[in-house]
Amino acid sequence: MKRMMMLALLLVGSAVNAQTATTPPRPVWTVETLPQPAPLTAETNQQPNPYRSELGFLKLPAGRVMGSTSAVAVDSKGHIWVAERCGANNCGSSTLDPIMEFDAAGNFIKAFGGGLTVFPHGFFIDAQDNVWLTDARAIAG
């Protein structure tokens, strides 16, 4: 039994050694041996743009203006969620709700989060349609 175990270990070890022995060495790059970058061309931004701006698509509540928008996401129902900075570029002194939900046609549904954030930034909607938001700044109080 011991002999068979030893033989099996030797065979496995020799297979591993055979694989590592045939693997070519990885290149070592230095400044002198790096490949040259491709030349820059004047046509960098000349490709067709399949997108168009749709100003006024989101219908904000009366009197509300869109501030700096840090994130946009779509939930499983096709609703559009926007994290914006309270009609400005920060929510530090605002009670406006920075997280807004719109239907697929751009109609306002609801908003929440007023007074809870200073600088809404990261934004994620998980598989259960939970909204996750990070705040990139803090202020006293």
Residue frames as a rotation matrix with the C-alpha (Angstrom) as fourth column:
MET 1
0.570 0.822 0.000 0.00
0.822 -0.570 0.000 0.00
0.000 0.000 -1.000 0.00
LYS 2
0.457 -0.487 -0.744 2.82
0.135 -0.788 0.600 2.38
-0.879 -0.375 -0.294 0.92
ARG 3
-0.588 -0.725 0.359 4.55
0.431 0.095 0.898 1.56
-0.685 0.682 0.257 -2.36
MET 4
-0.117 0.638 0.761 1.44
0.980 -0.051 0.194 2.41
0.163 0.768 -0.619 -4.37
MET 5
0.805 0.392 -0.445 1.07
0.506 -0.845 0.171 5.72
-0.309 -0.363 -0.879 -2.50
MET 6
0.034 -0.892 -0.451 4.69
0.087 -0.447 0.890 6.59
-0.996 -0.069 0.062 -3.15
LEU 7
-0.634 -0.232 0.738 4.33
0.697 0.244 0.675 5.68
-0.337 0.942 0.007 -6.82
ALA 8
0.361 0.855 0.373 1.18
0.922 -0.388 -0.002 7.83
0.143 0.345 -0.928 -7.12
LEU 9
0.728 -0.141 -0.671 2.94
0.228 -0.873 0.430 10.78
-0.647 -0.466 -0.604 -5.47
LEU 10
-0.370 -0.929 -0.001 5.92
0.225 -0.090 0.970 10.42
-0.901 0.359 0.243 -7.76
LEU 11
-0.407 0.289 0.867 3.69
0.913 0.157 0.376 10.33
-0.028 0.944 -0.328 -10.83
VAL 12
0.714 0.699 -0.040 1.76
0.700 -0.714 0.029 13.40
-0.008 -0.049 -0.999 -9.74
GLY 13
0.461 -0.626 -0.630 4.98
0.096 -0.670 0.736 15.23
-0.882 -0.399 -0.249 -8.90
SER 14
-0.580 -0.725 0.372 6.54
0.449 0.096 0.888 14.38
-0.680 0.682 0.270 -12.24
ALA 15
0.031 0.666 0.745 3.41
0.987 -0.138 0.082 15.58
0.158 0.733 -0.662 -14.10
VAL 16
0.870 0.257 -0.421 3.58
0.375 -0.899 0.225 18.92
-0.321 -0.354 -0.879 -12.27
ASN 17
0.037 -0.945 -0.325 7.30
0.052 -0.323 0.945 19.23
-0.998 -0.052 0.037 -12.95
ALA 18
-0.491 -0.193 0.849 6.74
0.801 0.282 0.528 18.39
-0.341 0.940 0.016 -16.62
GLN 19
0.517 0.760 0.392 4.10
0.844 -0.530 -0.084 21.13
0.144 0.375 -0.916 -16.92
THR 20
0.828 -0.217 -0.517 6.25
0.064 -0.880 0.471 23.77
-0.558 -0.423 -0.714 -15.26
ALA 21
-0.192 -0.969 0.157 9.30
0.303 0.094 0.948 22.77
-0.933 0.230 0.276 -17.28
THR 22
-0.407 0.065 0.911 7.46
0.911 0.098 0.400 23.37
-0.064 0.993 -0.099 -20.58
THR 23
0.719 0.666 -0.200 5.96
0.659 -0.744 -0.108 26.73
-0.221 -0.055 -0.974 -19.60
PRO 24
0.074 -0.735 0.674 7.90
0.714 -0.433 -0.550 29.50
0.696 0.522 0.493 -21.35
PRO 25
-0.493 -0.302 -0.816 9.34
0.825 -0.459 -0.329 32.19
-0.275 -0.836 0.476 -19.10
ARG 26
0.670 0.739 -0.072 7.39
0.705 -0.664 -0.249 35.43
-0.232 0.116 -0.966 -18.82
PRO 27
0.108 -0.664 0.740 9.04
0.671 -0.500 -0.548 38.41
0.734 0.556 0.392 -20.50
VAL 28
0.071 -0.180 -0.981 10.65
0.842 -0.517 0.156 41.04
-0.535 -0.837 0.114 -18.34
TRP 29
0.523 0.216 0.825 9.82
0.712 -0.642 -0.284 44.51
0.468 0.736 -0.489 -19.64
THR 30
-0.264 -0.574 -0.775 12.04
0.762 -0.616 0.197 47.50
-0.591 -0.539 0.600 -19.19
VAL 31
0.361 0.379 -0.852 11.66
-0.111 -0.890 -0.443 51.03
-0.926 0.255 -0.279 -20.55
GLU 32
-0.445 -0.646 -0.620 14.00
-0.704 -0.176 0.688 50.14
-0.554 0.743 -0.377 -23.38
THR 33
-0.995 -0.019 0.100 12.13
0.037 0.847 0.530 46.94
-0.095 0.531 -0.842 -24.36
LEU 34
-0.238 0.969 -0.062 8.50
0.153 -0.025 -0.988 48.12
-0.959 -0.245 -0.142 -24.12
PRO 35
-0.243 0.224 0.944 6.61
0.965 0.157 0.211 48.04
-0.100 0.962 -0.254 -27.42
GLN 36
-0.993 -0.112 -0.042 6.11
0.102 -0.978 0.182 51.44
-0.061 0.176 0.982 -29.03
PRO 37
-0.247 0.960 -0.132 2.58
0.198 -0.083 -0.977 52.92
-0.949 -0.267 -0.169 -28.71
ALA 38
-0.001 0.359 0.933 0.44
0.992 0.118 -0.045 53.28
-0.127 0.926 -0.356 -31.81
PRO 39
-0.911 -0.352 0.215 0.60
0.388 -0.908 0.158 56.70
0.140 0.228 0.964 -33.45
LEU 40
-0.318 0.812 -0.490 -2.09
0.285 -0.411 -0.866 59.23
-0.904 -0.415 -0.101 -32.63
THR 41
-0.645 0.168 0.746 -4.43
0.752 -0.033 0.658 60.05
0.135 0.985 -0.105 -35.47
ALA 42
-0.947 0.318 0.045 -6.58
-0.319 -0.947 -0.025 63.06
0.035 -0.038 0.999 -36.23
GLU 43
-0.316 0.879 -0.358 -9.65
-0.398 0.220 0.891 60.80
0.861 0.424 0.280 -36.57
THR 44
-0.976 -0.157 -0.152 -9.84
0.056 0.490 -0.870 59.88
0.211 -0.857 -0.470 -32.87
ASN 45
-0.589 0.798 -0.131 -13.35
0.105 -0.085 -0.991 61.29
-0.801 -0.597 -0.034 -32.36
GLN 46
-0.659 0.280 -0.698 -14.62
-0.733 -0.445 0.514 61.03
-0.167 0.850 0.499 -35.92
GLN 47
-0.935 0.351 -0.043 -16.71
0.335 0.919 0.208 57.87
0.112 0.180 -0.977 -35.44
PRO 48
-0.315 0.894 0.318 -20.51
-0.112 -0.368 0.923 58.20
0.943 0.255 0.216 -35.78
ASN 49
-0.955 0.088 0.283 -22.37
-0.289 -0.060 -0.955 58.90
-0.067 -0.994 0.083 -32.54
PRO 50
-0.621 0.754 -0.213 -25.53
0.388 0.532 0.753 56.75
0.681 0.385 -0.623 -32.27
TYR 51
-0.279 0.489 -0.826 -26.79
0.939 -0.039 -0.341 58.73
-0.199 -0.871 -0.449 -29.26
ARG 52
-0.302 0.223 0.927 -28.76
0.341 -0.883 0.323 61.97
0.890 0.413 0.191 -29.10
SER 53
-0.996 -0.017 -0.091 -29.58
0.090 -0.421 -0.902 64.40
-0.023 -0.907 0.421 -26.32
GLU 54
-0.173 0.985 0.024 -33.15
0.613 0.089 0.785 64.45
0.771 0.150 -0.619 -25.11
LEU 55
-0.956 -0.212 0.205 -33.48
0.010 -0.718 -0.696 67.67
0.294 -0.663 0.689 -23.13
GLY 56
-0.460 0.810 0.363 -36.50
-0.886 -0.447 -0.126 67.80
0.061 -0.380 0.923 -20.83
PHE 57
-0.362 0.319 -0.876 -37.12
-0.183 0.897 0.402 64.02
0.914 0.306 -0.266 -20.89
LEU 58
-0.566 0.138 -0.813 -37.33
0.776 0.422 -0.469 63.81
0.278 -0.896 -0.346 -17.09
LYS 59
0.082 0.700 0.709 -40.34
0.125 -0.713 0.689 65.75
0.989 0.032 -0.146 -15.82
LEU 60
-0.822 -0.477 -0.312 -39.28
0.385 -0.062 -0.921 67.28
0.420 -0.877 0.235 -12.49
PRO 61
0.025 0.825 -0.564 -41.77
0.991 -0.093 -0.092 68.35
-0.129 -0.557 -0.821 -9.82
ALA 62
0.654 0.317 0.687 -42.99
0.473 -0.880 -0.045 71.97
0.590 0.354 -0.725 -10.09
GLY 63
0.887 -0.309 0.342 -40.30
-0.433 -0.814 0.387 74.43
0.159 -0.491 -0.857 -9.03
ARG 64
0.595 -0.688 0.416 -37.54
0.065 0.557 0.828 71.80
-0.801 -0.466 0.376 -8.93
VAL 65
0.647 -0.499 -0.577 -34.36
-0.741 -0.232 -0.631 72.08
0.181 0.835 -0.519 -10.98
MET 66
0.896 -0.386 -0.220 -31.83
0.379 0.922 -0.073 69.35
0.231 -0.018 0.973 -11.63
GLY 67
0.673 -0.739 0.040 -28.52
-0.595 -0.508 0.623 69.80
-0.440 -0.443 -0.781 -9.83
SER 68
-0.296 -0.846 -0.443 -25.24
-0.944 0.329 0.004 68.07
0.142 0.419 -0.897 -10.53
THR 69
0.790 0.607 -0.078 -26.19
-0.603 0.794 0.072 64.50
0.106 -0.010 0.994 -11.31
SER 70
-0.138 -0.908 0.394 -23.82
-0.929 0.257 0.266 61.97
-0.343 -0.330 -0.880 -9.80
ALA 71
-0.929 -0.182 0.322 -25.53
-0.104 0.964 0.246 58.78
-0.356 0.195 -0.914 -10.96
VAL 72
0.003 0.926 -0.378 -28.37
-0.998 -0.020 -0.058 57.31
-0.061 0.377 0.924 -12.99
ALA 73
-0.942 -0.238 0.238 -29.59
-0.236 0.971 0.037 53.71
-0.240 -0.022 -0.971 -12.79
VAL 74
-0.185 0.894 -0.409 -32.53
-0.818 0.090 0.568 51.63
0.544 0.439 0.715 -13.99
ASP 75
-0.433 0.093 0.897 -34.38
-0.708 0.580 -0.402 49.15
-0.557 -0.809 -0.186 -11.77
SER 76
-0.869 0.051 0.491 -36.06
0.214 0.936 0.281 45.85
-0.445 0.350 -0.824 -12.71
LYS 77
0.144 0.987 0.072 -39.32
0.643 -0.038 -0.765 47.65
-0.752 0.157 -0.640 -13.61
GLY 78
-0.069 -0.251 0.965 -37.55
0.946 -0.324 -0.017 49.95
0.317 0.912 0.260 -16.07
HIS 79
0.921 0.371 -0.117 -37.84
0.387 -0.845 0.368 52.93
0.038 -0.385 -0.922 -13.72
ILE 80
0.130 -0.871 0.473 -35.10
0.436 -0.378 -0.817 55.53
0.891 0.312 0.331 -13.93
TRP 81
0.758 -0.002 -0.652 -33.42
0.636 -0.218 0.741 56.52
-0.143 -0.976 -0.164 -10.66
VAL 82
0.297 -0.640 0.709 -31.35
0.284 -0.650 -0.705 59.68
0.912 0.410 -0.011 -10.42
ALA 83
0.391 -0.290 -0.873 -29.02
0.877 -0.169 0.449 60.76
-0.278 -0.942 0.188 -7.62
GLU 84
0.165 -0.301 0.939 -28.48
0.527 -0.778 -0.342 64.51
0.834 0.551 0.030 -7.90
ARG 85
-0.581 -0.597 -0.553 -27.14
0.782 -0.220 -0.583 67.18
0.227 -0.771 0.595 -5.60
CYS 86
-0.078 0.680 -0.729 -30.27
0.853 -0.333 -0.402 69.03
-0.516 -0.653 -0.554 -4.44
GLY 87
0.821 0.484 0.304 -30.58
0.568 -0.638 -0.520 71.43
-0.058 0.599 -0.798 -7.38
ALA 88
0.752 -0.656 -0.069 -26.97
-0.646 -0.753 0.124 72.58
-0.133 -0.049 -0.990 -6.94
ASN 89
0.216 -0.733 -0.645 -23.60
-0.375 0.548 -0.748 70.86
0.902 0.403 -0.156 -6.47
ASN 90
-0.853 -0.363 -0.376 -24.07
0.128 0.553 -0.823 69.77
0.506 -0.750 -0.425 -2.86
CYS 91
0.144 0.978 -0.149 -26.88
0.268 0.106 0.957 69.06
0.953 -0.178 -0.247 -0.41
GLY 92
-0.649 -0.574 -0.500 -25.13
0.582 0.050 -0.812 70.30
0.491 -0.817 0.302 2.73
SER 93
-0.918 0.327 -0.226 -27.63
-0.064 -0.683 -0.727 73.06
-0.392 -0.653 0.648 3.52
SER 94
-0.540 0.735 -0.410 -30.63
-0.728 -0.164 0.666 71.67
0.422 0.658 0.624 1.64
THR 95
-0.439 0.487 0.755 -33.65
-0.446 0.611 -0.654 69.65
-0.780 -0.624 -0.051 2.64
LEU 96
0.255 0.495 -0.831 -34.47
-0.967 0.117 -0.227 68.69
-0.015 0.861 0.508 -0.97
ASP 97
0.604 0.012 0.797 -34.66
-0.143 0.985 0.094 64.97
-0.784 -0.170 0.597 -1.75
PRO 98
-0.141 -0.773 -0.618 -31.60
-0.824 -0.254 0.506 64.04
-0.548 0.581 -0.602 -3.84
ILE 99
-0.925 -0.144 0.352 -32.82
0.022 0.904 0.427 60.59
-0.380 0.403 -0.833 -4.94
MET 100
-0.165 0.885 -0.435 -35.61
-0.797 -0.379 -0.469 60.68
-0.580 0.270 0.768 -7.52
GLU 101
-0.622 0.090 0.778 -37.54
0.342 0.925 0.167 57.95
-0.704 0.369 -0.606 -9.30
PHE 102
-0.272 0.515 -0.813 -39.10
-0.844 -0.534 -0.057 58.37
-0.463 0.670 0.580 -12.76
ASP 103
0.498 0.448 0.743 -41.06
0.020 0.850 -0.526 55.93
-0.867 0.276 0.414 -14.89
ALA 104
-0.200 -0.638 0.743 -39.76
0.741 0.398 0.541 54.81
-0.641 0.659 0.393 -18.29
ALA 105
0.345 0.396 0.851 -41.54
0.868 -0.480 -0.128 57.77
0.357 0.783 -0.509 -19.94
GLY 106
-0.588 -0.710 0.386 -39.74
0.477 -0.691 -0.543 60.26
0.653 -0.135 0.745 -17.68
ASN 107
0.328 0.788 0.522 -42.69
-0.140 -0.506 0.851 61.01
0.934 -0.352 -0.056 -15.38
PHE 108
-0.598 -0.546 0.587 -41.76
-0.601 -0.180 -0.779 61.80
0.531 -0.819 -0.220 -11.77
ILE 109
0.115 0.601 -0.791 -42.85
0.282 0.744 0.606 59.12
0.953 -0.292 -0.084 -9.27
LYS 110
0.955 0.173 -0.241 -41.19
0.271 -0.178 0.946 59.97
0.121 -0.969 -0.217 -5.96
ALA 111
0.096 -0.945 0.312 -38.10
-0.150 -0.324 -0.934 61.34
0.984 0.043 -0.173 -4.23
PHE 112
0.954 0.166 -0.251 -36.46
0.220 0.187 0.958 60.74
0.206 -0.968 0.142 -0.87
GLY 113
0.246 -0.928 -0.280 -33.32
0.935 0.304 -0.185 61.31
0.257 -0.217 0.942 1.18
GLY 114
0.405 -0.058 0.912 -33.61
0.072 -0.993 -0.095 65.02
0.911 0.105 -0.398 1.99
GLY 115
0.596 -0.224 0.771 -31.27
-0.748 -0.504 0.432 66.13
0.292 -0.834 -0.468 4.78
LEU 116
0.904 -0.203 0.376 -29.41
-0.027 0.851 0.524 62.79
-0.427 -0.484 0.764 4.79
THR 117
0.365 -0.801 0.475 -26.55
0.922 0.383 -0.063 63.49
-0.132 0.461 0.878 2.40
VAL 118
0.249 -0.401 -0.882 -24.03
0.015 -0.909 0.418 66.20
-0.968 -0.117 -0.220 1.63
PHE 119
-0.184 -0.439 -0.879 -22.53
-0.909 -0.264 0.322 65.09
-0.374 0.859 -0.350 -1.68
PRO 120
0.615 0.462 0.639 -24.40
-0.231 0.880 -0.415 62.08
-0.754 0.108 0.648 -3.17
HIS 121
-0.160 -0.790 -0.592 -21.98
-0.916 -0.104 0.387 60.15
-0.367 0.604 -0.707 -5.30
GLY 122
-0.957 -0.228 -0.180 -21.90
-0.280 0.890 0.361 56.35
0.078 0.396 -0.915 -5.71
PHE 123
-0.085 0.995 0.050 -25.24
-0.913 -0.058 -0.404 54.76
-0.399 -0.080 0.913 -6.61
PHE 124
-0.923 -0.195 -0.331 -26.38
-0.313 0.882 0.353 51.16
0.223 0.429 -0.875 -7.11
ILE 125
0.151 0.966 0.209 -29.68
-0.987 0.160 -0.030 49.30
-0.062 -0.202 0.977 -7.41
ASP 126
-0.755 -0.489 0.437 -29.49
-0.512 0.856 0.075 45.65
-0.411 -0.167 -0.896 -6.40
ALA 127
-0.907 0.344 -0.243 -31.50
0.055 0.668 0.742 42.67
0.418 0.660 -0.625 -7.69
GLN 128
-0.329 0.817 -0.473 -34.28
0.942 0.251 -0.223 43.36
-0.064 -0.519 -0.852 -5.14
ASP 129
0.162 0.323 0.932 -34.50
0.566 -0.805 0.181 47.01
0.808 0.498 -0.313 -6.28
ASN 130
0.635 -0.109 -0.765 -32.91
0.675 -0.403 0.618 48.31
-0.376 -0.909 -0.182 -3.09
VAL 131
0.741 -0.368 0.561 -31.22
0.128 -0.743 -0.657 51.66
0.659 0.559 -0.503 -3.68
TRP 132
0.454 -0.707 -0.542 -27.68
0.836 0.128 0.534 52.01
-0.309 -0.695 0.649 -2.32
LEU 133
0.753 -0.177 0.633 -26.11
0.185 -0.868 -0.462 55.48
0.631 0.465 -0.621 -2.21
THR 134
0.054 -0.775 -0.630 -22.78
0.998 0.036 0.042 56.71
-0.009 -0.631 0.776 -0.90
ASP 135
0.987 0.162 -0.022 -21.99
0.163 -0.981 0.104 60.18
-0.005 -0.106 -0.994 0.31
ALA 136
0.379 -0.906 0.188 -18.60
0.712 0.156 -0.684 61.53
0.591 0.393 0.705 -0.73
ARG 137
-0.507 -0.540 0.672 -18.38
-0.024 -0.771 -0.637 64.31
0.862 -0.339 0.378 1.88
ALA 138
0.091 0.510 -0.855 -19.28
0.945 0.226 0.236 65.11
0.314 -0.830 -0.461 5.46
ILE 139
-0.253 -0.135 0.958 -20.04
-0.091 -0.983 -0.163 68.32
0.963 -0.128 0.236 7.33
ALA 140
-0.994 -0.097 0.056 -20.45
-0.057 0.000 -0.998 69.15
0.097 -0.995 -0.005 10.99
GLY 141
-0.434 0.879 0.197 -23.86
-0.654 -0.157 -0.740 68.05
-0.620 -0.450 0.643 12.32
